[in-house]
Amino acid sequence: MRNYQLTIADGAKKIFPALAHLGGASRQGDQISFTNYYMEMNKKPFFAICGEFHFSRYSHDRWEDELIKMKMGGINIISTYVFWNHHEEIEGSFDWKENKNIRKFIQLCSKHGLYVILRIGPFAHGEVRNGGMPDWLYGRPFNIRSNDKDYLEYVNRFYQQIAQEISDLLFADNGPIIATQLENEFQHAGSPWELTTGTTNEWLPSGQGGEAHIKILKKMAVKAGIQTPIYTATAWGGAVAPTDEVLPLWGGYAYWPWIFYGDVTEHPATPSFTFRDYHNNNRSSTFDFEPVYQPEDIPFSCAEMGGGMTVFYPYRFKLPYESVDALSLIKVAGGCNFVGYYVYHGGSNPKGKQIPYLNENVTPKISYDYQAPIGEFGQTRASYHRLKRQHLFYQRYQDRLSKMRTILAHEPETFHPEDVETLRFAIREHHQSGFLFINNFQDHVKTQKQNDFSITLKWDNHKLRIPETGSLSINENENAILPFYFSMEGITLQYATTQLITDLEYENERYYFFYMPKGLNGEYCFPAQEILSISIDKGDITYVQDKTIIKVDHEQSMIKLKTKTNQTLSICTMTSQESLTLWQANIKEQKYMILTDTNLLIANETIRLEDESLANPTLKAFPALGNLQAKGKRLASHQNGLFTEYALPKSSKSVTFDWKRIQANKVVIQIPASAFDGVKELLLKVTYQGDIGHAFINGELIHDNFANGDIWEIGLKRFENRIIAYGLYLYITPLKEGVKVNSDSSMAAREEIVHNEIAQIDSVNLIPITEVDLEI
């Protein structure tokens, strides 16, 4: 058995007020401020959870439900780019209507209690054509991304347009906009000038002018009326982010399609999933974090943790969804109290008025799904549900977690990402209470189950072995956050080998919700002398010296415990799979925990379920939701452990459609109007072999997909009328072997000769997504 030991010196994190130039108050009295370690809301720690969602890449009539979905996933701040060329593709003609209606988008964020970070550029990148810069700037005699006064006049005009659209939606006006990002990756990254791609292959510059440029942009934004408590700038890779003006933002990706622009042929394993201390002056330079300031003076805040990654033409890969919450765990363990995912919600590139496609040339023309937690058509991925568990934890225990310091088990400079033998762990701790972070995921390397280990935490006056006896195991690609010396209603949980999610109070009793990460056996350790009585429905209770050890079975179980201080608490332990179906809801001033395989959308005390035609859909709730009804009919219910289980009405919707194979790689699909009746979305799922999938309606490209081994999905509801009228045509361009171009003719002939082509549509399926409204 391997016993890892970690010595913890006495002391606590030094926390003090910081960033006095940032912060501010709303008219109703809410106040934003900062310490050197975390953001504050009304002088209390605020754990920011930002999800990137580009409004101009999504249908405006669906924004509201997607924002609700993001909030249900634990997001509390929406970050979004304002792409200049989406709004002023034609010089002097600004478009703020429909999918580009930023005002409507922000009003919906406000309606649902979501804060907003506006990323106003002018350079954005985001895999948009020219990094978001309009084509017509190329024809102007000045250097873009510079302090050239003529260039800045155009930027100022753009900022003024944004300011007009967002007037009275700022935090000071009780609006949701709390932050403004200036530029992006300034003096670190550029992008191709797409109108030259394939000829001169010219690139936009990464920028020039240094800190002065960011300061000028900030002054222009403030003068235009974009006045927010927080101004930010991305700082990775040496990008300019003057800390006397902005909050520097960081990030991290483990999947790098951009490296295949050059001569790289194989993606390396990255250090993204090894533990690091990002808020430590003695570790001021580390992978993807090289600040030009003292790290302990400023909160380590992230804007772009890899919530997914888009495929580039030279690099096709299927994102492991376990990578997303593993990366979040790594950053938080390292002292991050402000997480941000790029992107959290996928989208589709709009088409231009003059330019057919507004994408960067190495990416799909339409699709910007990004393999994100929420997909391009509202699909929730495994990463969404895995993150949800973490987000509930971050928010509920932000007061405790935000003050905890990072202590590493291994030196990050000498720990190699290829090492899958050594257990990866770290802790965050404050006054001997904290959380043990374990990660067993690594990109581009095959990991293995970590078997037969224990961890001993050693302070000057005592030590804690986890577990007390025996050993632990954790599955490959799994991660865990385990509490130790955690105060619960007058009793101390000395450790748990289950992961804490959240808690609620009901009828003067506190209920805690944990789950068992895959491979871990569930165990709780309490001091025996603090317990008056204890019971468990599925598990065993043993006593080791002065400790009470409770081992739970690998199914949902309930522990009820009464302390010597006469307080009662209950602990519900779920399996990992069950925890992925857990949702938190606040209805009529009561917090509920709900288990359902469907997507749960709750707003304004209404409950809706998105159902992908489950055979036996159910919903379990604690506390009970009373006489729950659907379509005016009371749902049958029964008690199932702690939860009340309700039988949901089965989806009776079935769809028929016709498809005809023209060639192996060409299919024509006809869908009747009846297929669209009563559905929220009609999801086309296509499996194929080849290079790129193209979908056309009446000759117009409406979607594309770079083959990466995953199912190609298209939401058809937004194209309903056109599909009914014209049908849908799918075409797969082939993968080619033995290609050469024959150009030896004397008459300017060029002919492609191909030895073998691979292009085949294997299956086409149509899945109705329905919605069920529930009433209490």
C-alpha positions in Angstrom: 0.0 0.0 0.0 1.2 3.5 -0.8 0.9 6.0 2.1 1.4 9.6 1.0 2.2 12.2 3.6 1.7 15.9 3.5 3.1 18.2 6.2 1.1 21.4 6.9 2.9 24.2 8.7 1.0 26.5 11.0 -0.4 29.6 9.5 -3.2 31.0 7.4 -3.6 32.8 4.1 -2.7 36.5 4.3 -5.8 38.2 3.0 -6.2 42.0 2.8 -8.1 44.6 0.8 -6.8 45.0 -2.7 -7.4 46.6 -6.1 -8.9 49.8 -4.7 -9.2 51.1 -8.2 -11.8 48.4 -9.0 -15.2 47.9 -7.5 -18.3 50.0 -7.0 -21.8 50.2 -5.7 -25.3 49.9 -7.3 -28.1 52.3 -6.6 -29.8 49.7 -4.4 -26.6 49.4 -2.3 -24.9 46.3 -3.5 -21.2 46.6 -3.4 -18.4 44.9 -5.3 -14.8 44.9 -3.9 -11.7 42.8 -3.8 -9.3 41.3 -1.4 -6.0 40.1 -2.7 -7.5 36.5 -2.9 -11.1 36.8 -3.9 -13.9 39.0 -5.1 -16.4 40.3 -2.6 -20.1 41.0 -2.9 -21.3 43.2 0.0 -18.0 42.5 1.8 -18.5 38.8 1.7 -16.5 36.3 -0.5 -18.1 35.8 -3.9 -17.1 32.8 -5.8 -17.5 33.8 -9.5 -18.4 31.1 -11.9 -18.4 32.6 -15.5 -19.7 30.8 -18.5 -19.0 32.2 -22.0 -22.0 32.4 -24.3 -21.9 34.4 -27.5 -25.3 36.0 -28.1 -24.6 36.8 -31.8 -23.9 33.1 -32.4 -27.3 31.9 -31.2 -31.0 32.4 -32.0 -32.4 35.3 -30.0 -35.8 33.6 -29.5 -33.9 30.8 -27.6 -31.6 32.9 -25.5 -33.8 32.9 -22.4 -34.1 29.1 -22.0 -30.3 28.7 -22.6 -29.5 31.3 -19.9 -31.8 29.5 -17.5 -30.0 26.3 -18.4 -26.7 27.9 -17.7 -27.9 29.2 -14.3 -29.2 25.7 -13.5 -25.7 24.5 -14.2 -24.3 26.8 -11.6 -23.2 29.7 -13.7 -23.6 33.1 -12.0 -21.8 35.4 -14.5 -22.3 35.4 -18.3 -19.3 36.5 -20.3 -19.8 37.4 -23.9 -17.9 38.9 -26.8 -19.2 41.9 -28.8 -17.8 41.0 -32.2 -17.1 44.1 -34.1 -17.6 42.6 -37.5 -20.9 41.0 -36.5 -22.3 44.5 -35.8 -20.5 46.6 -38.4 -19.6 44.3 -41.3 -20.4 47.2 -43.6 -18.7 50.4 -42.5 -21.0 52.9 -40.9 -24.0 50.4 -40.8 -24.4 49.0 -37.3 -26.7 46.0 -36.7 -28.1 45.5 -33.2 -31.3 43.6 -34.2 -32.5 40.0 -33.6 -29.5 37.7 -32.9 -27.3 40.8 -32.5 -29.6 42.5 -30.0 -27.2 42.9 -27.1 -29.7 44.9 -25.1 -32.3 42.1 -25.1 -29.6 39.6 -24.2 -28.4 41.5 -21.2 -32.0 42.2 -20.1 -32.6 38.5 -20.0 -29.5 38.0 -18.0 -30.8 40.6 -15.5 -34.2 38.9 -15.4 -32.6 35.7 -14.3 -30.2 37.1 -11.8 -27.1 36.6 -13.9 -24.2 39.1 -13.9 -22.5 40.0 -17.2 -18.9 40.5 -18.3 -18.8 42.3 -21.7 -15.8 41.5 -23.8 -15.8 44.6 -26.0 -12.5 44.1 -27.9 -12.0 45.7 -30.4 -10.0 42.6 -31.1 -11.7 39.5 -29.8 -10.4 36.5 -31.6 -12.9 33.8 -30.7 -12.2 32.0 -34.0 -14.1 34.8 -35.8 -13.1 36.1 -39.2 -10.1 38.6 -38.6 -10.5 38.0 -34.9 -13.7 40.1 -35.0 -12.2 43.0 -36.9 -14.2 44.2 -39.9 -12.7 43.6 -43.3 -12.8 47.2 -44.3 -10.2 48.1 -41.6 -7.7 46.4 -43.9 -8.0 49.2 -46.4 -7.3 52.0 -43.9 -3.8 53.6 -43.7 -3.1 53.0 -40.1 -1.8 50.2 -37.8 -4.7 48.4 -36.1 -4.3 47.4 -32.4 -2.1 50.4 -31.9 -2.2 53.9 -30.5 -2.6 55.4 -33.9 -5.2 58.2 -33.4 -7.1 57.4 -36.7 -7.5 53.7 -35.6 -8.6 54.8 -32.2 -11.3 57.0 -33.7 -12.9 54.0 -35.2 -12.6 52.0 -32.0 -14.2 55.0 -30.1 -17.1 55.0 -32.5 -17.6 51.3 -31.9 -17.5 51.7 -28.1 -20.0 54.6 -28.3 -22.4 52.3 -30.2 -22.1 49.6 -27.5 -22.7 52.2 -24.8 -25.9 53.4 -26.4 -27.2 49.8 -26.5 -26.4 49.0 -22.9 -27.5 52.3 -21.3 -29.1 51.8 -17.8 -28.0 48.2 -17.8 -24.8 48.8 -15.9 -24.2 47.7 -12.3 -24.4 51.3 -11.0 -27.9 51.5 -12.4 -28.9 48.2 -10.7 -28.1 46.4 -14.0 -26.2 43.1 -14.4 -23.1 44.4 -16.2 -20.3 44.2 -13.6 -17.2 44.1 -15.9 -15.7 45.1 -19.2 -12.9 43.3 -20.9 -10.6 45.4 -23.0 -8.9 44.0 -26.0 -7.9 40.3 -25.9 -4.5 38.7 -25.7 -2.9 42.0 -26.5 0.7 41.7 -27.7 0.4 38.0 -27.4 -1.8 36.7 -30.3 -3.2 37.8 -33.6 -5.2 36.0 -36.3 -5.2 35.7 -40.0 -6.5 38.6 -42.2 -8.9 36.2 -43.8 -9.3 38.2 -47.1 -5.6 37.4 -47.8 -5.7 33.8 -46.7 -4.4 31.5 -49.5 -2.6 34.4 -51.2 -0.3 36.4 -49.0 -1.4 34.8 -45.8 -1.1 38.0 -43.9 -1.9 38.1 -40.1 -3.3 40.8 -37.9 -0.6 42.1 -35.6 -0.7 41.0 -32.0 -0.7 44.7 -31.1 1.7 47.5 -30.2 1.7 50.3 -27.7 2.0 48.4 -24.5 0.2 49.3 -21.3 -0.6 52.7 -22.7 -2.9 51.1 -25.3 -5.0 49.3 -22.6 -5.2 52.5 -20.6 -6.4 54.5 -23.6 -9.0 51.9 -24.4 -10.2 52.1 -20.8 -10.5 55.9 -20.9 -12.4 55.6 -24.1 -14.8 53.0 -22.7 -15.5 55.1 -19.6 -16.0 58.3 -21.6 -18.4 56.5 -24.0 -20.5 55.4 -21.0 -19.3 51.8 -20.5 -18.6 52.3 -16.8 -18.4 49.1 -14.8 -16.9 48.3 -11.4 -14.4 45.9 -12.9 -12.2 46.2 -16.0 -10.3 43.2 -17.1 -7.7 42.1 -19.6 -6.3 38.7 -20.5 -2.8 38.2 -19.2 -1.5 34.8 -20.4 1.4 34.4 -22.7 2.8 37.8 -21.8 -0.3 39.7 -22.9 -0.5 43.3 -21.5 -2.7 43.7 -18.5 -1.7 46.7 -16.3 -2.8 45.8 -12.8 -3.2 49.5 -11.8 -6.1 49.6 -14.3 -7.5 46.1 -14.8 -7.9 42.7 -13.2 -5.6 40.3 -15.1 -7.4 37.2 -16.2 -5.9 33.8 -16.8 -7.0 30.5 -18.2 -5.8 27.2 -19.5 -6.4 24.7 -22.3 -5.2 21.1 -22.7 -6.2 20.8 -26.3 -4.3 23.1 -28.7 -5.5 23.0 -32.3 -3.5 26.1 -33.1 -0.1 24.3 -32.7 -0.9 22.5 -35.9 -0.5 25.7 -38.0 3.2 24.8 -38.0 5.1 21.5 -38.4 3.8 19.8 -35.2 2.4 16.4 -36.0 1.6 15.0 -32.5 0.0 16.8 -29.6 2.1 16.6 -26.4 0.8 15.8 -22.9 0.4 19.1 -21.2 1.0 20.1 -17.5 -2.6 21.4 -17.3 -3.6 18.6 -15.0 -0.8 18.8 -12.5 -1.4 20.7 -9.3 0.1 24.2 -8.9 -0.1 27.1 -6.5 -1.2 30.1 -8.5 -1.2 32.5 -5.5 2.3 32.2 -4.2 5.1 34.7 -4.5 7.6 31.9 -4.3 6.1 30.2 -7.3 5.6 33.3 -9.5 6.4 31.5 -12.8 4.6 28.4 -13.8 3.0 26.7 -16.7 0.3 29.0 -18.3 0.9 31.5 -15.5 3.7 34.0 -15.7 2.6 37.2 -14.0 4.6 40.4 -14.0 3.2 41.2 -10.6 3.5 39.6 -7.2 0.9 36.7 -7.4 -0.2 37.2 -3.8 -1.2 40.8 -4.3 -4.0 40.0 -6.8 -6.7 37.3 -7.0 -5.9 34.6 -9.4 -8.9 34.8 -11.7 -9.7 32.8 -14.8 -11.6 33.8 -18.0 -10.8 31.0 -20.3 -10.5 27.5 -18.7 -11.2 25.0 -21.4 -14.9 24.4 -21.2 -14.4 22.6 -24.5 -12.4 23.1 -27.7 -13.3 23.5 -31.3 -11.7 21.3 -33.9 -9.4 22.9 -36.4 -9.1 21.3 -39.9 -5.6 20.0 -39.2 -6.5 18.7 -35.7 -9.6 16.5 -35.2 -10.2 15.2 -31.7 -13.1 14.1 -29.5 -12.9 16.1 -26.3 -12.9 13.9 -23.2 -15.7 15.5 -21.1 -13.9 14.4 -17.9 -11.2 16.9 -18.8 -13.5 19.9 -18.1 -14.3 19.4 -14.4 -10.8 18.0 -13.8 -9.3 21.3 -15.0 -11.7 23.3 -12.8 -10.6 21.2 -9.8 -6.9 21.9 -10.7 -7.5 25.6 -10.8 -9.5 25.9 -7.7 -7.1 23.7 -5.8 -4.4 26.1 -6.9 -6.1 29.1 -5.3 -8.6 30.2 -7.9 -11.8 31.7 -6.5 -13.0 33.1 -9.8 -13.4 30.5 -12.6 -14.4 31.1 -16.2 -15.1 28.6 -19.0 -14.5 29.2 -22.7 -16.9 28.4 -24.0 -19.6 27.1 -21.8 -22.3 27.3 -24.5 -21.7 26.6 -28.1 -23.2 28.4 -31.1 -23.3 28.9 -34.8 -21.5 31.5 -36.8 -23.8 34.1 -38.5 -23.5 34.6 -42.2 -22.4 38.0 -43.4 -24.3 40.5 -45.5 -21.4 40.8 -47.9 -19.1 38.1 -46.8 -20.6 34.6 -46.9 -18.8 33.2 -43.8 -17.5 35.1 -40.8 -15.4 32.2 -39.4 -11.7 31.8 -39.2 -10.6 29.7 -42.1 -9.4 26.6 -40.3 -12.6 26.1 -38.4 -16.1 25.1 -39.6 -17.9 27.8 -41.5 -21.1 27.6 -39.5 -20.6 25.4 -36.5 -19.1 26.7 -33.3 -20.3 23.9 -31.0 -16.9 23.9 -29.3 -17.7 20.5 -27.7 -19.0 22.7 -24.9 -20.9 21.7 -21.7 -24.0 23.1 -23.5 -23.9 22.4 -27.2 -24.7 24.4 -30.3 -28.3 23.4 -30.2 -28.8 23.4 -26.4 -27.6 19.8 -25.8 -26.3 19.2 -22.3 -23.1 17.2 -22.3 -21.5 15.0 -19.6 -19.2 18.0 -18.8 -22.3 20.1 -17.9 -23.5 17.6 -15.3 -20.0 16.9 -13.9 -19.4 20.7 -13.5 -22.8 21.2 -11.9 -21.8 19.1 -8.9 -18.7 21.3 -8.4 -20.5 24.6 -8.9 -23.1 23.8 -6.3 -20.2 23.1 -3.9 -18.3 26.3 -4.8 -21.3 28.5 -4.3 -22.6 26.9 -1.1 -19.3 26.9 0.7 -17.7 30.0 -0.8 -17.2 31.7 2.6 -15.0 28.8 3.7 -13.3 27.8 0.5 -12.3 31.3 -0.5 -10.1 31.8 2.6 -8.3 28.5 2.3 -4.6 28.4 1.2 -3.1 25.9 -1.2 -0.6 23.3 -0.1 0.9 21.1 -2.7 2.0 17.5 -2.3 4.5 17.5 -5.2 6.8 20.1 -6.8 5.1 21.1 -10.0 8.3 21.9 -11.8 9.5 18.3 -11.4 6.2 16.5 -11.7 5.8 15.3 -15.3 2.4 15.0 -16.9 3.3 11.5 -18.3 3.6 10.2 -14.7 0.4 8.2 -14.2 1.8 6.1 -11.4 2.1 8.8 -8.7 -1.1 10.0 -7.1 -1.9 13.6 -7.9 -3.3 15.5 -4.9 -3.2 18.9 -3.1 -5.2 20.5 -0.3 -6.8 23.9 0.5 -6.7 24.5 4.2 -7.7 27.1 6.8 -7.1 26.6 10.5 -6.8 22.8 10.0 -10.1 22.5 8.1 -10.2 22.1 4.4 -10.6 20.0 1.3 -8.4 17.3 -0.3 -8.3 17.6 -4.1 -7.4 14.4 -6.1 -7.1 14.3 -9.8 -6.6 11.2 -11.9 -7.1 12.7 -15.4 -4.3 13.6 -17.8 -4.7 14.8 -21.4 -3.0 12.8 -24.2 -1.9 10.1 -21.9 -3.7 6.9 -20.9 -4.3 7.0 -17.2 -4.9 4.0 -14.9 -6.9 3.3 -11.7 -5.1 4.4 -8.6 -5.3 1.5 -6.2 -4.5 0.9 -2.6 -3.3 4.3 -1.2 -3.9 6.4 1.8 -3.1 10.1 2.6 -1.8 11.3 6.0 -2.1 15.0 6.7 0.4 16.1 9.4 0.2 19.2 11.6 2.6 20.1 14.4 0.4 18.7 17.1 -1.4 15.8 15.4 -2.0 13.9 12.2 -5.0 12.7 10.2 -5.0 9.5 8.1 -7.5 9.2 5.3 -8.9 6.6 5.7 -8.4 5.7 9.3 -7.8 2.1 8.4 -7.4 0.3 5.0 -6.9 2.2 1.8 -8.5 4.1 -1.0 -8.8 3.7 -4.8 -10.0 6.0 -7.5 -10.8 5.2 -11.1 -8.9 6.4 -14.1 -10.0 9.8 -15.5 -11.9 10.6 -12.2 -11.4 13.4 -9.7 -12.6 14.2 -6.2 -12.8 16.9 -3.6 -13.0 15.4 -0.1 -13.6 17.4 3.1 -11.6 17.1 6.3 -12.3 18.6 9.7 -15.5 20.0 8.3 -17.8 21.6 10.8 -21.4 20.4 10.5 -24.1 21.5 12.9 -22.1 21.3 16.1 -20.1 18.2 15.1 -16.8 17.9 13.2 -16.7 15.6 10.2 -13.0 14.5 10.5 -13.0 13.3 6.9 -15.2 11.8 4.2 -14.2 9.7 1.2 -17.2 11.1 -0.5 -17.5 14.4 -2.3 -19.7 17.1 -0.7 -22.1 18.9 -3.1 -24.4 21.1 -1.0 -26.9 21.1 1.9 -30.3 22.5 2.8 -32.5 23.0 5.8 -35.9 21.6 6.1 -38.2 21.6 9.2 -35.3 22.8 11.4 -33.0 19.9 10.3 -29.9 20.2 8.1 -29.5 17.7 5.2 -26.1 17.2 3.5 -25.7 15.7 0.0 -22.5 13.8 -1.0 -21.6 11.4 -3.8 -19.1 8.7 -4.3 -16.6 9.5 -7.0 -16.0 6.4 -9.1 -13.6 3.9 -7.5 -13.9 5.4 -4.0 -15.7 3.6 -1.2 -17.9 5.9 0.8 -16.7 6.4 4.4 -17.4 9.1 7.1 -15.4 9.6 10.2 -16.7 11.5 13.3 -15.4 11.9 16.8 -17.3 9.3 18.9 -17.6 11.6 21.9 -19.6 14.2 20.0 -22.4 11.7 18.9 -25.5 11.0 21.0 -27.1 8.6 18.5 -26.5 7.5 14.9 -28.2 5.3 12.4 -27.8 4.3 8.7 -30.1 2.5 6.4 -27.5 1.0 4.0 -24.1 0.6 5.4 -22.1 -0.3 8.6 -21.0 1.6 11.7 -17.8 0.6 13.4 -15.7 2.2 16.2 -11.9 2.6 16.1 -10.5 4.0 19.3 -12.3 7.4 19.8 -13.7 7.5 16.2 -17.0 6.5 14.7 -16.5 5.2 11.2 -19.6 4.9 8.9 -19.2 3.0 5.7 -22.0 3.4 3.1 -23.1 0.9 0.5 -22.7 1.7 -3.2 -26.2 2.9 -3.6 -28.1 5.9 -2.2 -28.0 5.8 1.6 -29.1 7.9 4.6 -27.2 8.6 7.8 -29.1 10.3 10.6 -27.0 11.6 13.4 -27.8 13.4 16.7 -25.0 15.3 18.4 -24.3 15.9 22.1 -25.4 19.5 21.5 -28.9 18.0 20.7 -28.7 18.9 17.0 -29.9 16.6 14.3 -28.4 16.3 10.8 -28.8 13.9 7.9 -26.3 12.8 5.3 -27.5 11.6 1.9 -24.9 9.7 -0.1 -25.4 9.1 -3.8 -23.6 7.1 -6.4 -21.6 9.1 -9.0 -24.1 8.3 -11.7 -27.0 9.4 -9.6 -25.3 12.7 -8.7 -25.1 13.6 -12.4 -28.9 13.8 -12.3 -28.9 16.1 -9.2 -30.3 19.6 -9.5 -30.8 22.4 -7.0 -33.9 24.5 -7.2 -35.3 27.4 -5.2 -39.1 27.6 -5.3 -41.2 29.7 -3.0 -38.3 30.4 -0.7 -37.6 26.7 -0.2 -34.5 25.0 -1.5 -35.1 21.6 -3.2 -32.8 18.9 -4.4 -34.2 17.2 -7.5 -33.1 14.0 -9.3 -34.1 13.7 -12.9 -32.4 12.5 -16.2 -34.2 15.3 -18.1 -32.9 18.8 -18.3 -34.5 20.9 -15.6 -35.4 24.5 -16.2 -36.8 26.5 -13.3 -37.6 30.2 -13.3 -40.2 32.4 -11.7 -41.4 29.3 -9.8 -42.3 27.4 -12.9 -40.8 24.0 -13.6 -40.1 22.7 -17.1 -38.4 19.5 -18.2 -36.7 19.0 -21.5 -37.1 15.3 -22.4 -35.3 13.4 -25.1 -38.0 10.7 -25.3 -36.9 8.8 -22.2 -38.7 5.4 -21.8 -39.6 5.9 -18.2 -39.0 9.5 -17.1 -39.0 10.1 -13.4 -38.4 13.0 -11.1 -37.4 12.7 -7.4 -37.6 15.6 -5.0 -36.6 16.5 -1.5 -38.6 18.0 0.2 -41.6 16.7 -1.7 -43.1 19.0 -4.3 -46.6 18.4 -3.0 -49.4 17.7 -5.5 -47.2 18.0 -8.6 -49.2 18.1 -11.8 -48.6 17.9 -15.5 -51.3 19.1 -18.0 -53.7 19.5 -15.1 -53.3 15.9 -14.0 -51.8 15.0 -10.6 -48.6 12.8 -10.9 -48.5 9.5 -9.1 -45.8 9.5 -6.4 -44.3 7.3 -3.8 -41.5 7.5 -1.3 -38.1 6.4 -2.5 -35.6 6.7 0.4 -35.2 10.4 1.3 -36.9 11.5 -2.0 -40.4 11.5 -3.2 -40.5 10.0 -6.7 -43.0 11.2 -9.3 -43.9 9.3 -12.5 -43.7 11.8 -15.4 -45.9 11.5 -18.4 -44.2 9.6 -21.2 -43.4 11.4 -24.4 -45.9 10.2 -27.0 -44.2 12.1 -29.8 -42.7 10.0 -32.5 -41.5 11.3 -35.8 -41.3 9.8 -39.3 -39.3 11.1 -42.1 -38.0 9.9 -45.5 -34.4 9.8 -46.6 -33.0 8.7 -49.9 -29.4 7.8 -50.6 -28.2 9.4 -53.8 -24.6 8.2 -53.4 -22.7 6.6 -50.5 -21.9 10.1 -49.3 -25.0 12.0 -50.4 -28.5 11.8 -48.8 -31.7 13.8 -49.4 -34.0 14.0 -46.4 -37.7 14.9 -46.4 -39.4 15.8 -43.1 -43.2 16.4 -42.9 -44.6 19.4 -41.1 -46.2 17.0 -38.5 -42.7 16.1 -37.3 -42.2 19.6 -36.0 -45.5 19.9 -34.2 -45.3 20.0 -30.4 -41.5 19.7 -30.2 -39.0 22.1 -28.7 -36.2 20.8 -30.9 -35.8 18.2 -33.6 -32.3 16.9 -33.4 -30.8 15.2 -36.5 -28.1 12.7 -35.6 -25.8 11.5 -38.4 -22.9 9.0 -38.3 -20.6 9.1 -41.2 -17.0 8.5 -42.5 -15.2 11.2 -44.4 -13.7 14.6 -44.1 -16.4 17.2 -43.6 -20.1 17.0 -43.4 -22.2 19.7 -45.1 -25.9 20.3 -44.7 -27.8 22.3 -47.4 -31.4 23.6 -47.8 -32.2 24.7 -51.3 -28.5 25.0 -52.1 -27.6 27.1 -49.1 -25.2 25.7 -46.5 -26.9 25.7 -43.1 -24.4 23.6 -41.1 -21.1 21.8 -41.3 -19.1 19.4 -39.3 -15.4 18.4 -39.2 -15.3 14.7 -38.7 -13.8 13.7 -35.4 -15.4 10.4 -34.7 -18.4 11.8 -32.8 -22.0 12.0 -34.0 -22.9 15.0 -36.1 -25.9 16.7 -34.6 -28.0 19.5 -36.1 -31.0 21.2 -34.5 -33.6 21.6 -37.2 -36.4 23.6 -35.5 -34.9 26.9 -36.5 -35.1 25.8 -40.2 -38.6 24.4 -39.9 -40.4 26.2 -42.7 -37.5 25.9 -45.2 -37.0 22.2 -44.5 -40.7 21.5 -45.0 -40.6 23.4 -48.3 -37.3 22.2 -49.7 -36.0 19.2 -47.7 -32.4 18.7 -46.5 -29.4 17.6 -48.4 -26.4 16.1 -46.7 -23.0 15.7 -48.5 -19.8 14.3 -47.0 -16.6 15.4 -48.6 -14.2 12.5 -48.8 -10.9 11.7 -47.1 -8.5 11.2 -49.9 -5.5 8.9 -50.2 -2.7 9.1 -52.8 -3.7 12.6 -53.9 -1.7 14.5 -56.6 -2.4 17.3 -59.0 -1.6 16.5 -62.6 -0.4 19.8 -64.2 1.8 18.6 -67.0 -0.5 19.8 -69.8 0.6 22.5 -72.2 -2.8 24.1 -71.9 -2.9 25.3 -68.2 -4.8 22.1 -67.1 -4.8 21.1 -63.5 -6.4 17.8 -62.6 -6.6 16.1 -59.2 -5.8 12.4 -59.2 -6.9 10.4 -56.2 -6.0 6.9 -55.4 -8.8 6.2 -52.9 -11.7 8.1 -51.3 -13.5 7.5 -48.0 -16.9 9.1 -47.7 -19.9 7.2 -46.4 -23.1 8.2 -44.5 -23.8 5.3 -42.2 -27.0 6.3 -40.3 -29.5 9.2 -40.1 -31.8 9.5 -37.1 -34.3 12.2 -35.9 -34.8 12.7 -32.2 -37.7 14.9 -30.9 -36.9 17.0 -27.9 -40.2 17.8 -26.0 -40.9 20.0 -23.0 -43.1 19.2 -20.0 -44.5 21.9 -17.8 -45.1 21.0 -14.2 -47.3 22.8 -11.7 -47.1 22.6 -7.9 
